[in-house]
Amino acid sequence: MAKVLNHIHNEYDDFPIQSATTLWRHMKRLGFCYKETNKVTIPLDSISFVAQRAAYFRRLDDLRANGVFIYYHDETWCNVGEEKRSIWLTDKGEGRLKKSDGKGKRLAISAMINENGFHKESVDIFTCDEDHSMNSIHFINWVEKAASHLRFLHGPTARIAIIIDNATWHNELIDEAKPPKRSWRKDQLQQWLDEHMLKYDANLKKAELLEIAFSHVPPKRYKTNAAANLFNVELVRLPIKHCVLNPIELAWAQLKAYVRSNNTHFRLTDIRSLSEEYIAALDGETSRRFIEHARKAEEKFRAADDFVEETIEPYLLSEDEHNESDADIDTNDEDDMDL
C-alpha cells in the first residue's frame, strides 16, 4: 500500500489521502483485494488473445474439414500425498491415514487422447526430482517417439496433428532462429550479426547494433516441430491461457480424483499403478464427451469474438466519430466567439 500511495502522490499532488491504512480501507470498500499474481484471472478479450484464437480456430477448421487425425496432448503431475479433499474424522480429529503433510515425490505424466481414449503406446510416466523433470530435451524425445507411433498406426499417407499448449519446454527455438539478447556483450552481438550475414558499421554503439539485430529477427522455428516433421506430423499450439480448449484437462481431473479416492498407502509405486489403471480404463465414449465439452467452450469463444467484431466494435467506432464531430463543433463555436 505504501508503494501505491507513493505512486499516486507522485502523479497527483492534491490527492487527499496521506495514510496507507486509510487508502487500504478505501480500496477494500471499492472491492479491491490483494492476491497472488498467479491466481489473478487473465482477461481474454485483448487483441493478442483474440488474434491467437482466430488463427487457432482457422487451423482447427482446416484439420477437421480434411479428415486429419487429431490428438490432444498435455502433461500433469501426481504427488505421493494426493488424497481426498474431505474425509471422516473422529470427535478428537483423528483418523487421517496420511503420515505427513508434505506433497512428497511426484510423477510426471505426458500423454495424448483422441476419440478412442488415450494413445497408450505414447504414454510417458516418470518420477520427478531435482535431476529428472520435464524439460525440452525430454519432451523432444517424446515427440519423436509419439510421432513415430502415430505414423506407423495411421500409415504413410494419413495427415496427423498433435495439439499442444505453450509450456516453456514445448517452445525451445532451434539455434538459427534464436533472437539476440539485450544482456549480450557488444562482441556477442557482432558475432550474431555476422552469422546472419547482416552488414553493420564496427563503430556503432551496442544500442545501435541491438536495433539492427531486432529488426532482422528470424521467424520462430521450434525444435519440437522439427522432431515431429521427421514423421510428417503437424504440431498445433493452443492459444495462450486457453487450457479450457484442451479436452485432456478433463481426463487429468478425473485421473487425480481416481488417485485420491484409492490412495491409501501414499507410496510412489501406488500412484503409478493407479495412474496406469485410469489411463487403461478410459474408453472412447468418455473421451468423446471430453472433446465435445471442449468444442462447446470453443463455440462460446467463437460466438463472443464474432459478437464483439460485428456488433460492439461498429458501435464504438460510431460513438468515437460522433464524439469527434461534437468536439469539432465546440471548437468552431469557441472560434466564432473569439471573433
C-alpha positions in Angstrom: 0.0 0.0 0.0 2.9 2.4 0.7 4.2 1.9 -2.8 0.7 2.5 -4.3 0.3 5.6 -2.2 3.7 7.0 -3.1 3.0 6.4 -6.8 -0.4 8.2 -6.5 1.2 11.2 -4.8 3.8 11.4 -7.5 1.1 11.6 -10.1 -1.4 13.8 -8.2 -0.1 16.4 -5.8 -3.6 17.2 -4.4 -4.5 13.5 -3.5 -6.2 13.9 -0.1 -5.3 10.5 1.5 -2.0 10.5 3.3 -2.1 7.2 5.2 -1.5 3.8 3.7 -4.0 2.3 6.1 -6.7 4.8 5.1 -6.0 4.0 1.4 -6.3 0.3 2.2 -9.7 0.8 3.8 -11.0 2.8 0.8 -9.7 0.2 -1.7 -11.4 -2.6 0.3 -14.7 -0.6 0.1 -14.2 -0.3 -3.7 -13.9 -4.1 -4.0 -10.2 -4.4 -4.4 -8.3 -7.4 -2.9 -4.6 -8.3 -2.7 -3.9 -11.6 -4.4 -1.0 -13.6 -5.8 -0.4 -12.8 -9.4 -0.7 -16.5 -10.5 -4.2 -16.6 -9.1 -5.5 -13.4 -10.8 -7.9 -14.0 -13.7 -6.4 -13.1 -17.1 -8.8 -11.1 -19.3 -9.1 -13.0 -22.6 -10.5 -10.2 -24.7 -7.3 -8.3 -25.6 -6.3 -8.1 -29.2 -3.5 -10.6 -28.8 -5.8 -13.3 -27.4 -8.5 -12.7 -30.0 -5.9 -12.9 -32.8 -4.5 -16.2 -31.3 -8.0 -17.7 -31.1 -8.8 -16.7 -34.6 -5.7 -18.3 -36.0 -6.2 -21.4 -33.9 -9.8 -21.9 -34.9 -9.0 -21.4 -38.6 -6.3 -24.0 -38.3 -8.7 -26.4 -36.5 -11.4 -25.9 -39.1 -8.9 -26.9 -41.8 -7.8 -30.0 -39.9 -11.4 -31.2 -39.3 -12.5 -30.4 -42.9 -9.7 -32.5 -44.3 -10.2 -35.6 -42.0 -7.0 -35.1 -40.1 -6.3 -37.5 -37.2 -6.2 -35.0 -34.2 -4.6 -35.8 -30.9 -4.7 -33.6 -27.8 -1.6 -33.6 -25.6 -0.7 -32.3 -22.2 1.3 -33.1 -19.1 0.2 -33.4 -15.5 1.8 -34.2 -12.2 0.6 -36.6 -9.4 2.0 -36.2 -5.9 2.6 -39.0 -3.4 0.4 -37.0 -1.0 -2.6 -36.9 -3.2 -5.7 -37.5 -1.0 -9.4 -36.8 -0.9 -10.4 -33.3 -0.1 -12.9 -34.4 2.6 -12.7 -37.4 4.9 -14.4 -38.7 8.0 -12.8 -37.9 11.4 -13.5 -38.9 15.0 -14.6 -36.3 17.5 -10.9 -35.9 18.5 -9.9 -35.1 14.9 -8.1 -38.4 14.5 -8.5 -40.8 11.6 -6.3 -39.4 8.9 -4.3 -42.1 7.0 -1.6 -39.8 5.6 1.6 -39.8 7.5 3.0 -36.4 6.6 1.7 -33.0 5.4 4.2 -32.7 2.6 3.4 -33.4 -1.1 6.4 -35.8 -1.3 7.8 -37.0 -4.6 5.7 -36.8 -7.7 5.2 -38.4 -11.1 5.1 -36.6 -14.4 2.6 -37.9 -16.9 2.8 -37.0 -20.6 0.1 -38.3 -22.8 -2.5 -37.6 -25.5 -6.0 -38.5 -26.3 -8.4 -38.7 -29.3 -11.9 -40.0 -29.8 -10.8 -43.5 -28.8 -9.2 -42.6 -25.4 -5.5 -42.4 -24.5 -2.9 -43.3 -27.1 -1.4 -45.8 -24.7 1.8 -46.5 -26.7 3.0 -42.9 -26.2 2.1 -42.5 -22.5 5.2 -41.4 -20.6 5.2 -41.7 -16.8 8.4 -40.9 -14.8 9.5 -39.8 -11.4 10.2 -36.1 -11.0 13.1 -35.0 -8.8 15.9 -32.5 -8.9 17.8 -34.4 -11.6 14.9 -35.7 -13.7 12.0 -33.5 -14.6 10.1 -32.4 -17.7 12.3 -30.3 -19.9 12.9 -29.5 -23.6 15.2 -32.5 -24.2 12.8 -35.0 -22.6 9.8 -33.5 -24.5 11.5 -33.5 -27.9 12.4 -37.2 -27.4 8.8 -37.9 -26.5 7.6 -36.0 -29.6 9.8 -38.2 -31.9 8.6 -41.4 -30.3 4.9 -40.4 -30.3 5.1 -39.2 -34.0 6.8 -42.4 -34.9 4.0 -44.5 -33.3 1.2 -42.4 -34.9 2.8 -42.6 -38.3 3.0 -46.4 -38.0 -0.6 -46.6 -36.8 -2.2 -44.5 -39.5 0.1 -45.3 -42.4 2.4 -43.3 -44.6 -0.2 -41.0 -46.3 -2.5 -40.0 -43.5 -2.5 -36.5 -42.2 -1.8 -36.3 -38.4 -1.8 -33.4 -36.0 -1.0 -33.1 -32.3 -2.4 -30.2 -30.4 -0.1 -29.0 -27.6 0.0 -26.0 -25.2 2.6 -23.3 -24.8 4.7 -24.7 -22.0 8.3 -23.4 -22.0 9.8 -26.8 -22.9 7.4 -27.0 -25.9 8.7 -23.8 -27.4 12.5 -24.0 -27.5 13.8 -22.4 -30.7 16.3 -24.0 -33.0 19.7 -22.3 -32.8 19.4 -20.5 -36.1 16.1 -18.9 -35.0 17.1 -17.7 -31.5 16.9 -13.9 -31.3 19.7 -11.8 -29.7 19.6 -10.9 -26.0 19.9 -7.4 -24.5 22.3 -8.8 -21.9 24.8 -9.8 -24.6 28.1 -8.0 -24.9 28.9 -6.0 -27.9 31.2 -8.6 -29.4 28.4 -11.2 -29.0 26.0 -9.0 -30.9 28.6 -8.5 -33.7 29.0 -12.3 -33.9 25.2 -12.8 -34.2 25.0 -10.2 -36.9 28.0 -11.9 -38.8 26.3 -15.3 -38.5 23.1 -13.9 -40.0 25.1 -12.1 -42.7 23.9 -8.6 -41.7 26.0 -5.6 -42.5 26.9 -3.0 -39.8 29.5 -0.4 -39.0 32.1 -1.6 -36.5 31.9 1.8 -34.8 28.3 1.6 -33.9 27.2 1.5 -30.2 25.7 -1.6 -28.6 22.2 0.0 -28.7 22.5 0.6 -32.4 23.6 -3.0 -33.0 20.6 -4.2 -31.0 18.3 -2.1 -33.2 19.7 -3.7 -36.3 19.5 -7.2 -34.8 15.9 -6.8 -33.5 14.8 -5.5 -36.9 16.1 -8.7 -38.5 15.0 -11.4 -36.0 14.4 -14.6 -38.0 10.9 -16.3 -37.8 10.3 -18.7 -35.0 11.2 -22.3 -35.6 10.8 -24.8 -32.8 12.8 -27.9 -32.1 9.6 -29.8 -31.3 8.2 -29.0 -34.7 11.4 -30.2 -36.4 11.1 -33.5 -34.4 7.5 -34.0 -35.5 8.3 -33.2 -39.1 10.6 -36.1 -39.3 7.5 -38.3 -39.4 5.3 -35.8 -41.3 3.2 -35.0 -38.2 1.9 -31.5 -37.6 2.1 -29.7 -34.2 -0.6 -27.1 -33.5 -0.3 -24.8 -30.5 -3.3 -23.8 -28.4 -3.8 -20.1 -27.7 -2.0 -19.0 -24.5 -4.1 -19.2 -21.4 -6.8 -21.4 -23.1 -6.5 -24.8 -21.4 -10.3 -25.0 -21.5 -10.0 -25.8 -25.2 -7.9 -28.9 -24.4 -10.1 -31.9 -23.6 -7.3 -33.9 -21.9 -7.6 -31.4 -19.0 -10.8 -33.2 -18.0 -9.1 -36.5 -18.2 -6.4 -35.2 -15.8 -9.1 -34.0 -13.4 -10.7 -37.5 -13.4 -7.3 -39.2 -13.0 -6.4 -37.2 -9.9 -9.8 -37.8 -8.4 -9.3 -41.6 -9.0 -5.9 -41.5 -7.4 -7.2 -39.5 -4.4 -10.0 -41.9 -3.9 -7.8 -45.0 -3.9 -4.5 -43.7 -2.4 -4.3 -45.3 1.0 -0.6 -46.1 1.4 0.9 -42.9 -0.1 3.7 -44.7 -2.0 5.0 -43.7 -5.4 4.5 -47.2 -6.8 0.8 -47.0 -5.8 0.5 -43.6 -7.5 2.0 -45.0 -10.7 -0.3 -48.1 -10.6 -3.4 -46.0 -10.0 -2.5 -43.6 -12.8 -1.9 -46.5 -15.2 -5.2 -48.1 -14.2 -7.1 -45.0 -15.0 -5.3 -44.4 -18.3 -6.0 -48.0 -19.4 -9.7 -47.8 -18.4 -10.6 -44.5 -20.2 -12.9 -45.6 -23.0 -13.8 -43.9 -26.3 -17.2 -42.7 -25.1 -15.8 -40.8 -22.2 -13.0 -39.3 -24.3 -15.6 -38.2 -26.9 -17.5 -36.4 -24.1 -14.3 -34.6 -23.1 -13.8 -33.5 -26.7 -17.4 -32.4 -27.1 -17.1 -30.3 -23.9 -14.0 -28.6 -25.3 -15.9 -27.9 -28.5 -18.7 -26.2 -26.6 -16.2 -23.9 -25.0 -14.7 -23.3 -28.4 -18.1 -22.3 -29.8 -18.6 -19.8 -26.9 -15.3 -18.1 -27.8 -16.2 -18.0 -31.5 -19.6 -16.5 -30.8 -18.2 -14.0 -28.4 -15.5 -12.9 -30.8 -18.0 -12.6 -33.6 -20.3 -10.5 -31.5 -17.6 -8.1 -30.5 -16.4 -7.7 -34.1 -19.8 -7.4 -35.7 -21.8 -5.5 -33.1 -19.7 -3.9 -30.3 -16.8 -2.6 -32.4 -19.0 -0.8 -35.0 -21.0 0.8 -32.2 -17.8 2.0 -30.5 -16.5 3.4 -33.8 -19.7 5.3 -34.4 -19.5 6.7 -30.9 -15.9 7.8 -31.5 -16.9 9.5 -34.7 -19.9 11.2 -33.0 -17.7 12.5 -30.2 -15.1 13.8 -32.6 -17.7 15.7 -34.6 -19.1 17.2 -31.3 -15.5 18.3 -30.4 -15.1 20.0 -33.8 -18.4 21.8 -33.4 -17.4 23.0 -29.9 -14.0 24.2 -31.2 -15.7 26.1 -34.1 -18.1 27.8 -31.6 -15.3 29.0 -29.5 -13.5 30.4 -32.6 -16.7 32.2 -33.5 -16.9 33.7 -30.1 -13.4 34.9 -30.2 -14.1 36.6 -33.5 
